[in-house]
Amino acid sequence: MPELTSDVARQLRLPSGTEGVLIDDVDVGSPAQRAGLARGDVILQINRRAVTSPQEASRILNQVPSGGTAFLLLMSDRQQRFVTIRKD
């Protein structure tokens, strides 16, 4: 997950000031793919905590226990949506 730079945000035509983490790859068959995450989506929040770096996103996701659920707020196609991911 790379950082969301201002250049990438412009390319994705995101609202000015959008902060988050860009999804650049989703493993086939992964919990993320099953939840509908896709390349080009931007993670804005995980478990109601804003994320601004890949390290922060990883840290929060690693705190979710196996079998637990992570709640993500995404920006996808310039629309915000909530997604839940059950951690295997």
Biotite code that builds the C-alpha atoms (Angstrom):
import biotite.structure as struc

atoms = struc.array([
    struc.Atom([0.000, 0.000, 0.000], chain_id="A", res_id=1, res_name="MET", atom_name="CA", element="C"),
    struc.Atom([1.704, 3.197, -1.101], chain_id="A", res_id=2, res_name="PRO", atom_name="CA", element="C"),
    struc.Atom([1.097, 6.636, 0.314], chain_id="A", res_id=3, res_name="GLU", atom_name="CA", element="C"),
    struc.Atom([-1.481, 8.774, -1.418], chain_id="A", res_id=4, res_name="LEU", atom_name="CA", element="C"),
    struc.Atom([0.501, 11.594, -2.973], chain_id="A", res_id=5, res_name="THR", atom_name="CA", element="C"),
    struc.Atom([-1.085, 14.795, -4.240], chain_id="A", res_id=6, res_name="SER", atom_name="CA", element="C"),
    struc.Atom([-0.204, 13.769, -7.828], chain_id="A", res_id=7, res_name="ASP", atom_name="CA", element="C"),
    struc.Atom([-1.983, 10.427, -7.468], chain_id="A", res_id=8, res_name="VAL", atom_name="CA", element="C"),
    struc.Atom([-4.957, 12.112, -5.781], chain_id="A", res_id=9, res_name="ALA", atom_name="CA", element="C"),
    struc.Atom([-5.246, 14.462, -8.769], chain_id="A", res_id=10, res_name="ARG", atom_name="CA", element="C"),
    struc.Atom([-5.033, 11.544, -11.215], chain_id="A", res_id=11, res_name="GLN", atom_name="CA", element="C"),
    struc.Atom([-7.833, 9.770, -9.337], chain_id="A", res_id=12, res_name="LEU", atom_name="CA", element="C"),
    struc.Atom([-9.778, 13.059, -9.279], chain_id="A", res_id=13, res_name="ARG", atom_name="CA", element="C"),
    struc.Atom([-10.209, 12.854, -5.509], chain_id="A", res_id=14, res_name="LEU", atom_name="CA", element="C"),
    struc.Atom([-11.570, 15.811, -3.552], chain_id="A", res_id=15, res_name="PRO", atom_name="CA", element="C"),
    struc.Atom([-8.918, 18.311, -2.495], chain_id="A", res_id=16, res_name="SER", atom_name="CA", element="C"),
    struc.Atom([-7.313, 17.439, 0.830], chain_id="A", res_id=17, res_name="GLY", atom_name="CA", element="C"),
    struc.Atom([-8.157, 13.721, 0.700], chain_id="A", res_id=18, res_name="THR", atom_name="CA", element="C"),
    struc.Atom([-5.749, 11.770, 2.900], chain_id="A", res_id=19, res_name="GLU", atom_name="CA", element="C"),
    struc.Atom([-5.431, 8.029, 3.042], chain_id="A", res_id=20, res_name="GLY", atom_name="CA", element="C"),
    struc.Atom([-3.598, 5.004, 1.718], chain_id="A", res_id=21, res_name="VAL", atom_name="CA", element="C"),
    struc.Atom([-3.844, 3.864, -1.880], chain_id="A", res_id=22, res_name="LEU", atom_name="CA", element="C"),
    struc.Atom([-4.581, 0.216, -2.627], chain_id="A", res_id=23, res_name="ILE", atom_name="CA", element="C"),
    struc.Atom([-2.262, -0.809, -5.442], chain_id="A", res_id=24, res_name="ASP", atom_name="CA", element="C"),
    struc.Atom([-2.832, -4.569, -5.379], chain_id="A", res_id=25, res_name="ASP", atom_name="CA", element="C"),
    struc.Atom([-5.363, -7.037, -3.974], chain_id="A", res_id=26, res_name="VAL", atom_name="CA", element="C"),
    struc.Atom([-4.516, -10.725, -3.694], chain_id="A", res_id=27, res_name="ASP", atom_name="CA", element="C"),
    struc.Atom([-6.911, -13.061, -5.479], chain_id="A", res_id=28, res_name="VAL", atom_name="CA", element="C"),
    struc.Atom([-9.070, -14.928, -2.960], chain_id="A", res_id=29, res_name="GLY", atom_name="CA", element="C"),
    struc.Atom([-7.984, -12.725, -0.050], chain_id="A", res_id=30, res_name="SER", atom_name="CA", element="C"),
    struc.Atom([-10.397, -11.338, 2.551], chain_id="A", res_id=31, res_name="PRO", atom_name="CA", element="C"),
    struc.Atom([-9.834, -7.916, 0.954], chain_id="A", res_id=32, res_name="ALA", atom_name="CA", element="C"),
    struc.Atom([-10.912, -9.153, -2.472], chain_id="A", res_id=33, res_name="GLN", atom_name="CA", element="C"),
    struc.Atom([-13.928, -10.956, -1.019], chain_id="A", res_id=34, res_name="ARG", atom_name="CA", element="C"),
    struc.Atom([-14.936, -7.669, 0.649], chain_id="A", res_id=35, res_name="ALA", atom_name="CA", element="C"),
    struc.Atom([-14.771, -5.846, -2.679], chain_id="A", res_id=36, res_name="GLY", atom_name="CA", element="C"),
    struc.Atom([-11.531, -3.873, -2.316], chain_id="A", res_id=37, res_name="LEU", atom_name="CA", element="C"),
    struc.Atom([-9.870, -3.071, -5.613], chain_id="A", res_id=38, res_name="ALA", atom_name="CA", element="C"),
    struc.Atom([-6.791, -1.431, -7.027], chain_id="A", res_id=39, res_name="ARG", atom_name="CA", element="C"),
    struc.Atom([-7.220, 2.351, -6.973], chain_id="A", res_id=40, res_name="GLY", atom_name="CA", element="C"),
    struc.Atom([-9.420, 2.406, -3.860], chain_id="A", res_id=41, res_name="ASP", atom_name="CA", element="C"),
    struc.Atom([-8.221, 4.678, -1.068], chain_id="A", res_id=42, res_name="VAL", atom_name="CA", element="C"),
    struc.Atom([-8.447, 3.643, 2.586], chain_id="A", res_id=43, res_name="ILE", atom_name="CA", element="C"),
    struc.Atom([-9.499, 6.692, 4.598], chain_id="A", res_id=44, res_name="LEU", atom_name="CA", element="C"),
    struc.Atom([-10.151, 5.032, 7.960], chain_id="A", res_id=45, res_name="GLN", atom_name="CA", element="C"),
    struc.Atom([-9.696, 1.668, 9.639], chain_id="A", res_id=46, res_name="ILE", atom_name="CA", element="C"),
    struc.Atom([-11.833, 0.967, 12.688], chain_id="A", res_id=47, res_name="ASN", atom_name="CA", element="C"),
    struc.Atom([-12.844, 4.646, 12.748], chain_id="A", res_id=48, res_name="ARG", atom_name="CA", element="C"),
    struc.Atom([-9.228, 5.812, 12.911], chain_id="A", res_id=49, res_name="ARG", atom_name="CA", element="C"),
    struc.Atom([-7.919, 7.991, 10.092], chain_id="A", res_id=50, res_name="ALA", atom_name="CA", element="C"),
    struc.Atom([-4.947, 6.531, 8.248], chain_id="A", res_id=51, res_name="VAL", atom_name="CA", element="C"),
    struc.Atom([-2.393, 8.632, 6.424], chain_id="A", res_id=52, res_name="THR", atom_name="CA", element="C"),
    struc.Atom([0.464, 6.187, 5.854], chain_id="A", res_id=53, res_name="SER", atom_name="CA", element="C"),
    struc.Atom([0.910, 2.543, 4.887], chain_id="A", res_id=54, res_name="PRO", atom_name="CA", element="C"),
    struc.Atom([2.722, 1.913, 8.170], chain_id="A", res_id=55, res_name="GLN", atom_name="CA", element="C"),
    struc.Atom([-0.220, 3.266, 10.159], chain_id="A", res_id=56, res_name="GLU", atom_name="CA", element="C"),
    struc.Atom([-2.687, 1.144, 8.160], chain_id="A", res_id=57, res_name="ALA", atom_name="CA", element="C"),
    struc.Atom([-0.588, -1.986, 8.719], chain_id="A", res_id=58, res_name="SER", atom_name="CA", element="C"),
    struc.Atom([-0.261, -1.272, 12.438], chain_id="A", res_id=59, res_name="ARG", atom_name="CA", element="C"),
    struc.Atom([-4.024, -0.884, 12.898], chain_id="A", res_id=60, res_name="ILE", atom_name="CA", element="C"),
    struc.Atom([-4.801, -3.972, 10.804], chain_id="A", res_id=61, res_name="LEU", atom_name="CA", element="C"),
    struc.Atom([-2.253, -6.025, 12.742], chain_id="A", res_id=62, res_name="ASN", atom_name="CA", element="C"),
    struc.Atom([-4.134, -5.165, 15.959], chain_id="A", res_id=63, res_name="GLN", atom_name="CA", element="C"),
    struc.Atom([-7.230, -6.969, 14.656], chain_id="A", res_id=64, res_name="VAL", atom_name="CA", element="C"),
    struc.Atom([-7.186, -10.513, 16.063], chain_id="A", res_id=65, res_name="PRO", atom_name="CA", element="C"),
    struc.Atom([-7.485, -13.552, 13.809], chain_id="A", res_id=66, res_name="SER", atom_name="CA", element="C"),
    struc.Atom([-11.188, -14.096, 13.163], chain_id="A", res_id=67, res_name="GLY", atom_name="CA", element="C"),
    struc.Atom([-11.898, -10.453, 14.029], chain_id="A", res_id=68, res_name="GLY", atom_name="CA", element="C"),
    struc.Atom([-13.379, -7.805, 11.784], chain_id="A", res_id=69, res_name="THR", atom_name="CA", element="C"),
    struc.Atom([-11.873, -4.576, 10.492], chain_id="A", res_id=70, res_name="ALA", atom_name="CA", element="C"),
    struc.Atom([-14.173, -1.731, 9.432], chain_id="A", res_id=71, res_name="PHE", atom_name="CA", element="C"),
    struc.Atom([-12.807, 0.360, 6.561], chain_id="A", res_id=72, res_name="LEU", atom_name="CA", element="C"),
    struc.Atom([-13.983, 3.644, 5.138], chain_id="A", res_id=73, res_name="LEU", atom_name="CA", element="C"),
    struc.Atom([-12.945, 3.755, 1.488], chain_id="A", res_id=74, res_name="LEU", atom_name="CA", element="C"),
    struc.Atom([-12.984, 6.286, -1.295], chain_id="A", res_id=75, res_name="MET", atom_name="CA", element="C"),
    struc.Atom([-13.851, 4.397, -4.461], chain_id="A", res_id=76, res_name="SER", atom_name="CA", element="C"),
    struc.Atom([-14.767, 6.087, -7.733], chain_id="A", res_id=77, res_name="ASP", atom_name="CA", element="C"),
    struc.Atom([-15.048, 9.402, -5.841], chain_id="A", res_id=78, res_name="ARG", atom_name="CA", element="C"),
    struc.Atom([-17.663, 7.877, -3.504], chain_id="A", res_id=79, res_name="GLN", atom_name="CA", element="C"),
    struc.Atom([-17.172, 6.951, 0.132], chain_id="A", res_id=80, res_name="GLN", atom_name="CA", element="C"),
    struc.Atom([-18.281, 3.522, 1.275], chain_id="A", res_id=81, res_name="ARG", atom_name="CA", element="C"),
    struc.Atom([-17.888, 1.295, 4.309], chain_id="A", res_id=82, res_name="PHE", atom_name="CA", element="C"),
    struc.Atom([-16.507, -2.223, 4.011], chain_id="A", res_id=83, res_name="VAL", atom_name="CA", element="C"),
    struc.Atom([-15.982, -4.924, 6.623], chain_id="A", res_id=84, res_name="THR", atom_name="CA", element="C"),
    struc.Atom([-13.177, -7.416, 6.311], chain_id="A", res_id=85, res_name="ILE", atom_name="CA", element="C"),
    struc.Atom([-12.996, -10.548, 8.408], chain_id="A", res_id=86, res_name="ARG", atom_name="CA", element="C"),
    struc.Atom([-9.373, -11.359, 9.188], chain_id="A", res_id=87, res_name="LYS", atom_name="CA", element="C"),
    struc.Atom([-8.440, -15.000, 8.518], chain_id="A", res_id=88, res_name="ASP", atom_name="CA", element="C"),
])
